[in-house]
Amino acid sequence: MQNLFPEKIDTLFINCNIATMADNGISINKNGALAVTGEIISWVGKEKNLPDNFKIKCKKNIDCKNRWILPGFVDCHTHLVYGGSRSNEFEMRLKGTSYEEISKQGGGIFSTVNASRNASKESLFTSASKRVKTLLKQGITTLEIKSGYGLNLESELKILEVIKQLDKKFPLHIEATFLGAHALPIEFKGNPDEYIDLVTHTMLPEVKIQGIATAVDVFCETIGFSLDQTKKVFQKAKELGFNIKLHAEQLSDSNGAGLASEFNALSCDHLEYLSLSGAKKMAQHNVIAVLLPGAFYYLKETRKPPVDIFRKLKIPMAVSTDLNPGTSPVHSMTLILNMACMLFDMTCEEALLGASINGAKALGLGNTKGSIEKGKDADLVVWDIDTPADLCYLAGFNPVEMVMIKGDKINF
């Protein structure tokens, strides 16, 4: 019979309530205990079932005083490395200017592209570090960051190098995504196919050679890139061994989700205009739906993603901050959880699963991150709350008591 108890314990949490996010539910374990050995979770269960010698042989016992332990949040969609600010555009939108109109006037992504191209690597790292620190303090232990504000080889590589620096500097795990096909740069106006050739023939191979991204994303939209152009990027990305992700069906139905599914994408993100046929393809190919209520909120959208269809087709739903300077300058996962419930009609359980195990699945990390299970990384957060639903209910509140990443307690 397999030994159920570890021979060595580095940290033992006792007198705690645990929401494991395993088995497709919150999976609450009250009056629990949790053991960590090295970087992984080595035991989890009821405290009454602990062997008598656990507390004695453990290096460190932590009395949680009836607080809650949840897996660290996984923020699976962000654009947090950028130069400049777009608060002026926020004011423009408040006065009625649409995002599309701002983009056509040279604003939107293009203003951030100009600022990011002109920014030094050091200044980008400094500003992005502040954002990462903010997320880390809120219990985010795994983070995805996209490029996409360079739109030329030099600047895209610069942003990806900053992401790599952030991964080295901070204890949380960072996944880098190459989003060279985020928008058509001004210098290629009228020649989108030529720019896609640059992305596929020059940028993607260089990103692969340098090993500074694990996934490739595209903005497939009427103001972005066509289905055929997106397919060209995906074909090259797959050839080079990248994972696939897609900004899909945010402003219109371009059938991007269907295309991404055919390439076995990890996720399709936004999805407000997703069709039933696109959803069925996602279900068939096990593609995660990443919902981004921050962008929905800031753009004052009215078309909601088809949550009921996701439920019926059993498509896992992730939620993320979509932290970016233009359409979701949101630095709070608990606020996003609240928005997911209030704007998208998700339940608290669905939202919490979305910020943990389903977010991990959206990054291809479901086997190591996102839930509290034996053998998984010890990425844990101790919360001073009465119930996990408080993290959805108390919008923007940050009752973090302790953050642990791969078995190490994080000091802020």
N, C-alpha and C positions, 0 to 999 in steps of 0.2 A: 504494500500500500504506500502511496506517495506521502512523504512527510509534509504535513500541513503547516508546520511551524518552522520559521527560519532559525538557523543556528546562531546567527549574529543579528543584533538590532542596534542601530545607531540612534534612532529617535522613536519614542513611543508616545502617541497622543492618547490621552485617556479622558474620561468624563466629557465626551463630545457627542454631538449629533452629526451624522454623516449623510450627505446627499450624494450618492455615488455617480449618478448620471449613466449608469450601466443598464443593460437590458431594455433599452428604448424608453426609459422613464427616469423620473427623479430618483427612485429607489432609495427611500429614506431608511436609515438605520439609526434609531435612537438609542441612547445609552451605549454608544459604540466605543471602539478603540481602533487605532490604526498604527501599524509599525512600518518604519522605513529602514531599509538596509542599503547603504551606499546611495545610489541614485534612484532606486526603485521602491515601490510599495511592496512590502513583503508579507503583510498580513492585514486583513480588515475584517471586522465582525463585531459582535456584541462584546462589551467589556467583561461580562460575566463568563465568557468563554475563553478568556485569556488564560494561558498556562500560568501557574503560580510563580514561576521563576522569571517571567517576562520583565517585570518591573525591576527585578534585581540585576539581571544581566544587561539591561539596556543602558547605554551611555547617557542618554538624556530623556527624562520623563517630562512631558508637558501636560499639565492639567488645564484643559480647555474651559473648565468651569461652565459646562453645559452650552458652550458656544457651538456654532456650526462649522463643519469642514466641507468645502466643495472643491472640485477640481479647478485649477486655475483657468480663467477665461481664455478662450482662443479667439483673437480678433483676426478673422480670416480675409479681410478685404480693406486695405488702407492705401493711401497715396501720401504718406506723411513727410516725404523728403521733397521739399520745394522751396523756391525763393519767393520773396515778396508777400503781399497781402491782397485780398480782394474784398475788403470790407466796403469799398466804394460800390462794388457791384451788388452787394447785399442791399445797400440803400436804393440802387437803381431798381432792383426787383420789387422792393417794397412800394415803389412808385408805379409799378405796372409793366416794366420792361421784362420780356421773357428771356429765358436762358439762351434760346436760339438767336434772338435779336442781339443780345450782348455778344455772342460768339461771332456773328456776322460783322459786327462793328470792330472786330479785332480784340475783343475782350475775352472773358472766359478762360479757357485753357491757354489761349495764346498769350495773355498777359503774364500768366504764370510761367509759360515757356520762356519768354524773354527774360524774366527775372531769374529763372533757374539757370539759363545759359550764362548769364552775366555774373552769377554768384560763384564764389570760390568754393572748392571742396570743403575748406575749413568752415566757412560760414554756413553752408548747408548742413554740415555735421553738427554744428553748434545749435542751430535752430531745431533740427530734427531731434537732437538729444533731449531737449526740453519736453517735446511731445512724447517721446518714448518713456521718460521718467514719469510723466503724468499718468500714462496708461499702466505702467508697472505698479505704481502705488495703488491703483484701483483693482489689482488682482488679475491683470492680464499677463499671462506667463508665456504665451505663444502668439506671435504676431506675423502677419504677412504685410510686406511693403512692396508696392509696384513702382517701377520707373514710369516714364511716359510724359515727363515735363521737359525732356531734352529735345526729342524729335530730330536729332542728328547723332551720328556715331559718337562723337566726342562727348557730348553732354549726356547721352544715355549711359555711356560707360561711367561717366563721372558720378551720376546718381546711383548706379548699381554699386560702385566702389564705396560710396558713403553708406549704403545699406550694409555692405560687408563690414565696414568699420563699426557700425552700430551693433551688429551681431557679436563682434569681438568685445566691444566695450561693456555691453549690458548682459546680465545673466539670463534674461529671457531668450527663448528660441525665436529666431527670425527667419522666415522664408522669403526669398527675393523672387519677384515676378517681373519679367521683361514685358513692358507695355509700349514698345516702340510704335505700334499702330494704335495710338491713342487719339490722334487728330492729324489732319493734313497740315504740315507746316507751311507758313506763308510762302516760302521760296519754291514750293511745289504746287502752288495754286493752279488749278486746271490740269494738273498732271498726277492724279492719285496713283495710277498704275506705276508710274516711274518711282514714286516714293515707296510703294509696296515692294518693288524690285530692290530698292536700297535696303529695306527692312529684311527681306528674305535672303538676298545674296551677299550682303555685307554685314549688317548688324547682327543678325542671328548667329552666323558662324563665329563672329568675334566674341560674342557673349558666351558661346559654348566653349571656345578655346580658353577664355579667362575663368570659366567656372564660377560665375558670379550671379547666376539665376538658376532656379530649378523648374520654373514654369513660364509659359508664354500666354499673354492675354491680348485681346483685340477689342476695340470699341466698335461693334457692328451695329450701325445705326444710320439713319438718314443724314445726320450731320457728322457721321464718322466714316466707316468703310463698308463697302458692299459685301454681299454674301460671297461673291466670287473672289474678291480681294482677301476676305477673311480666310477663305479656303486655301489660298496660296500660302498664307502665313502658317496656317495649321499644318499643311503638308510638309513644309520645310521644318517646322518645329518638331513634328513627330519623327521626321527623318533624323534629326539631331538628338533625339531622346529626351526632349522636354515634356513636362506635363502640360496639359491644355486647360485654360480657363477662358471665360468669355463674359464681357459686358453685353448682355442680351436683353432685347425687348424692353428697354427702359422707356423709350419715347414712342415707339411704334413696333409693330410685329414684322420683323425682318426675317423670321424663321432661322435666326442665328442659333437658337437653342437646339433646333433639330440638327443643324450642321455640327455643332459642337458635340452633340451626343454621338453622332456617327464617328467622331474622332475619340470617343471614350473620354471626354473631358472630366476633370475632377468636379467642376462646378460651372453653373451658369448663374450670373449675378444681376440683380435688379428685378427683371421679369414681370413688370407691371402689365405689359401687353402680351404675355405669353398665351399662345393658342393651346387648345386641348390636344391637337396633334403634336405640337412641340413638347408638351408635358408628357405625353405618352412615350415619346422617344427618350426623354430624360429618364423616365421610370425604367424603360427597357434596358438602358445602358448604365443604370445606377449613378446618375449624375445628381449631385447635391444642388438644391436650390438655395442660393444665398440671398437673403432679403435685407434691404438696406433702407430702413425707415428714416434715417437721417436725411438722405437725399430727397426722399418723398416729401418730408416735412419742409426742408429749406426751399424746395422748388414749388411748394404749394400744389403738388399734384393731386389729382382726384381719382385716378385709375389705380386701384389696389392690385397687388399681385394675387393670383388665384389660390389663396390659401386652402380653400375647400377642395380644390382639385388636387393639391399636393397631399392633403390628408387621404382622399379617396384612393389615389394612386400609390400611397405610402412612399412618397418622395421625401427624404429627410430635409428639413428646413434649418439652415444656419442663419444667424443674424450677426451683423458686424457694424462697426462704427462708420465705415467708408470715410474715415478721416481724410479730408482733402480741403484745400483752401476755398473752393468755389461753391460746391453743392452740399457739403456735409462737414463743416468745421466743428465736428462733435468730438469731444475728448472724454466722453463718459460712457462706459458700457452699461451702467445701470440706467442711464437716461435712455439709451437705445433699447434696453429691455422693456422699459415703460412704453416707449413709442411703438414697439412691436405689438404690445398688447392693445394699446389704445387706438393706434392707427390701422393696424393690419388684423386686428381681432384674433391674435394668437393667445393661447392660454399661457399662464405663467410657466407651466411645465414645458410647453413648446419653446417658449422664449429662452428658458434656461438651458434646455437641451441644445438650442441653436447657438448659444454662446459658449458651449463646452464641446460635447462629443461630436455634434454635427459640424461645428466649425473645424474641428480637427479632421474630420472626414473630408471636408472641402479642400484641405491642404494635403491630403494623402497621408495624414498622420494618425488615423484612427486607431492604429495598433499600439501606439505609444503615448498618446496625449488624449485629454478631453474627458476622461472618466477615472474614477477611483476603483481600480481593480489590481489584484495581485499581479506583479510583473510589469506594470506600467510605470512610466516616469513619475517620480514623487513631486509633481507640480501641484501644490495644494495651497488653499487660502482658508484661513480661519476668519470667520465673520461674526461680529457681535450683533446678531439678529435673532428674532423670535421664530422665524420660519423662512425657508428659502424664497417664498413668495414676496417677502419684504424687499428683495433685490429688484423686483419689478414694480412694486407698489411705491416705494420711497424714492421717487425719481431724482436722480442725481446725487443721492446720499451715498457716502462712502464709509461704511462701517468696517473697514478692513482692520483686523487685529494682527494678522501675521501672513506673510507670503513666503512660501518655500518653493524653490525650483531645483529639481533633480537632487532633492535631499538636503539642500543648503538653505538655511534661513536667510532671507534677504534683509539687509539693513538699509534703511533709506536715509 
